[in-house]
Amino acid sequence: RRGAFPLCSLTSPRGWGPAQDDEDQELASLAAMGFAETLEGMAPDKYQQYYLNYTQLKELVIELAREDQHAKRSRLQSADLMDLSGQPVGRFQEVLRAELQKVNQFACVKHEALFLGLRRVCDDCNSLGKKARTGESIAEELKEMSAQIDAYSGEIVHLDSYVRLNYVGFQKLTQKFDQCLGIRGSALFVAGLHTEPFCNVRFDDILILLGLAWSRWRAATSAEQSKDATWKPPESFVRNTAKYWIRPDKVVLLKTRIVQHLPYLLFGASTADQEKLLDPFALLDLDYEGFDVQSAMGAYTGTMEESQLLSSVYFDSPDAVSYQERIHREEGARLVRFRWYGENNLEPDKEVFIERKIHHEGFGSAQSAKERAILPQKDVLAYMNGQFDIDGYYARLAAEGQYSDKARKAMKGICHEVNTMIQKKKLQPIIRTSYYRCAFQLATSNEVRISLDTQMSLLNEFREGGHKDEPWCHISSDLLSKSEIYRFPFAILEIKLQNVSETPQWLRQTLADIEAIQVHKFSKFQHAMAFLHPEKVPLLPHWHQDFKEWHEQKNRIFSYNSKSKLTVSKVISSRESQDELDIPKIKAIVAPHGEGHMLKDMQNLDPKGIFANERTLLHYAEKGMYIGALAIVLLYQPSRSCRMAGLALSASTAIFYVWALFEYYSRLGRIVGRAKVGKNALLRLDWVHGPLVVGALIMLVLVISLAEAVIKDTHRAHD
C-alpha cells in the first residue's frame, strides 16, 4: 500500500531493555482504552455497515473461549487453522472471512468510484478553464467545483481511515482468539492481510488525480495560463528548513490539504506527463457519453506513483567525528552522504549523487547549503578508496558534451573535496536511510518546497576495517539482524523556504489541524547514529529520551502480555486502544507565533541569563543586609520603641529574603521555560514588583528613623 503510510508500521520497531514486573498492573491498564468505541465513533453513519463488525466477532471469541474451557483437548497448533471441521477455529474463520470479503469489496468499490469521479472532475475543471478563456463568468461554477473537489478530499481521507481501522481490528481479534484458545495463527493471518485487496488500495493514483483536479481548478481561476514545465533539481541548495513529525494516520489528510495549494512535484515529469502516464486512454480529455469506462478501467494498470524511494548512505569515522561536529553545531561542520533514487540492484551505470552538506551558524552571513556531484555506481568503490581519477572522468564528460561547463566545474570541486574528507578523516559508510518521498512545489520556482518522507527505515552500514570490496553498501539479498535496522514511527514533513521569510497561513493552519510536532534541528543521521551506534556517540539528540522511554514501555507491555494468559473475563472487560503505543508520546509545547501546532525544542540555555539572575539575587541580598544590620542595632538600644522598631525591621528583613529567594527560583524556571518555547521574547524575565518591595522596605526604615527622631525631640522638649 503506497501513498499513505505503511501498514507494516503498525508492528513494533526494535525494543529496549527488560521488563519490570512491579509495573505490570500499570501497564495492563494502559492497554484498556476502547477500540470498539473508537471504531464505532469514527465510522460515518452511511458507511457503518461496511466496517468490520468488531463487537460481533469479539463476542464470538468469548463464546468460543467459554466452550473451549469445558472441552478437554490438547493444545491446537497453527495447522489447525487449515481445518474447518469440528474446531472452534473453523467457526471463527468462517465469520472472519465473510467480514474480510465485505471489507475488501467496499475498499475496492470506493477506490474505483473515487478514481472515476476525480477523472470527471478534472474534465469538468478543464471545461471551466475553456469557458473562462472565452470571457464567460464562471464564479458560481468554480465555487461549486471547489466544494466538490473538497468533498472528494474528505472521501479519500475516510478511505485511508477505513483501511487502517479495519486492519487493526482484524489484528486485534485474531490475537485475542489466539490468546484465549491457546493457538498461534494470528501472525500468519496478519501477514496474509498485506496481500488482501483492502490493504493494497492504490492511494497514489487518486491523490495525483486530486492534485490535478486542484491544478486545473486553479488554472480556471487564473486570468493567464500557467506555463507547463519539468522540474530539475539544482546542483546547490541554499534553504531555510523547518521539520515536523506527522502521525501516520494524518498523512493522507496532510496530502489532501497541500495539493489544494501546491501541485505534486514528480521528478522528471511535468503536469502533462502526469496526465498521460496516469491515463493512457486520455480519459481526461474525452467525452464520457458512449464510452466504455469499465473496459478502460480493466486495462488501467496504474503506472505512476506519487512517492519515490530515496536512499542515502551517510559517512562517518569509526569514532563518529562527523556526528560530533554536527550535534555540537560547529561552524563549517561537514557531512558526506551518497544518495540514489529508486531501487538499487548494483546496476553499474546507476547514478549515485555524491553530496556534501555544510553547516553555518545564523550569526554569520553564510547560509547552510548542500552541494552534489554525480558518479556512476561502478566507480563508487574506487572513489571511496581514493583510487578514482576524478579529473579524467570529468574530462571525458566534457569531451562527450555532458552538463554545462559551470556544472562540471562545480561537481568536480565537490568530488575532490569529498574525496579529501574521506581519506583524511577515514570516513566510511556507517548508516543508511531509506524512505518514500513525495514533494509539492511549483515546477517553475524553488522558493517554496514541501516534502514528505514516509516509511523511513534506518540501516547499519558499518563494517569493521572499512569497505574494501564490492558491494560498497548493503544489497536487497543481505540478511540483517534485528539490531541492524530501525523503523521510524513518524512521517517527516520538511518545509523549505528559499528567499521567503514566513510559512504560508494555510500551511500553518494545516499543521495545527493535524497536530504536527515541529522538531528543532531534527536529523535523520543523528537519530540513526543514536539508536544503531549508541556506543559511538557520547552526546545524544534532545529528542532521544522520548523514544527511549517509548521503547522501554513497549518492551514492558510485550513482556507482560507474553507472561499473562488472556482469560474470558479479561476479553469482556478490555478496552484496548486502536493505536496504543504505535508512536511515542512526545513531550512538546504549543509553538509560539503559530496556529496551534506543537514544538519540540532543545534546552539551549543562555549562561548570561543564569548569571544575571544570580547577580540580581546578590544585589537584593545586599540591601537586606543593610536593613538587617540596622535592625540588630535597634534591638540593642535601651529604648522600648527602638527595640520594637528593630523587631519590625527584623521580621521585614526575613520576609524580604524569603521573597527574594522565591523570585530567584521562579525567574530561573522562566528562563529555562523560555528555551523550551523557542526563545519567546515577549515573556518577561524581570522582577516586576522587585523595585516596589525594596522601595517599601527603605520607606519603612525612613519612617522608623523619622519616628524615632520625632520621639526623641519630643522627650527633649518635655525635659
TATA-V693792 format. One record per run of one state. SS is the DSSP state (A for helix, B for strand, O for the rest). FROM is the first residue (numbers start at 1). TO is the last residue. If there is no record, write none. Layout:
ss=SS from=FROM to=TO
ss=SS from=FROM to=TO
This chain:
ss=O from=1 to=6
ss=A from=7 to=10
ss=O from=11 to=20
ss=A from=21 to=30
ss=O from=31 to=34
ss=A from=35 to=42
ss=O from=43 to=44
ss=A from=45 to=50
ss=O from=51 to=53
ss=A from=54 to=70
ss=O from=71 to=77
ss=A from=78 to=82
ss=O from=83 to=87
ss=A from=88 to=133
ss=O from=134 to=138
ss=A from=139 to=181
ss=O from=182 to=185
ss=A from=186 to=193
ss=O from=194 to=196
ss=A from=197 to=200
ss=O from=201 to=202
ss=A from=203 to=221
ss=O from=222 to=235
ss=B from=236 to=238
ss=O from=239 to=239
ss=B from=240 to=246
ss=O from=247 to=247
ss=A from=248 to=258
ss=O from=259 to=263
ss=B from=264 to=266
ss=O from=267 to=268
ss=B from=269 to=269
ss=O from=270 to=270
ss=A from=271 to=278
ss=O from=279 to=282
ss=A from=283 to=285
ss=O from=286 to=292
ss=A from=293 to=299
ss=O from=300 to=307
ss=B from=308 to=316
ss=O from=317 to=320
ss=A from=321 to=327
ss=O from=328 to=333
ss=B from=334 to=341
ss=O from=342 to=350
ss=B from=351 to=358
ss=O from=359 to=368
ss=B from=369 to=376
ss=A from=377 to=384
ss=O from=385 to=389
ss=A from=390 to=400
ss=O from=401 to=404
ss=A from=405 to=425
ss=O from=426 to=427
ss=B from=428 to=440
ss=O from=441 to=447
ss=B from=448 to=460
ss=O from=461 to=481
ss=A from=482 to=484
ss=B from=485 to=487
ss=O from=488 to=490
ss=B from=491 to=497
ss=O from=498 to=504
ss=A from=505 to=513
ss=O from=514 to=516
ss=B from=517 to=519
ss=O from=520 to=523
ss=A from=524 to=532
ss=O from=533 to=533
ss=A from=534 to=536
ss=O from=537 to=543
ss=A from=544 to=563
ss=O from=564 to=567
ss=A from=568 to=573
ss=O from=574 to=588
ss=B from=589 to=590
ss=O from=591 to=597
ss=B from=598 to=600
ss=O from=601 to=606
ss=A from=607 to=635
ss=O from=636 to=639
ss=A from=640 to=676
ss=O from=677 to=689
ss=A from=690 to=718
ss=O from=719 to=719
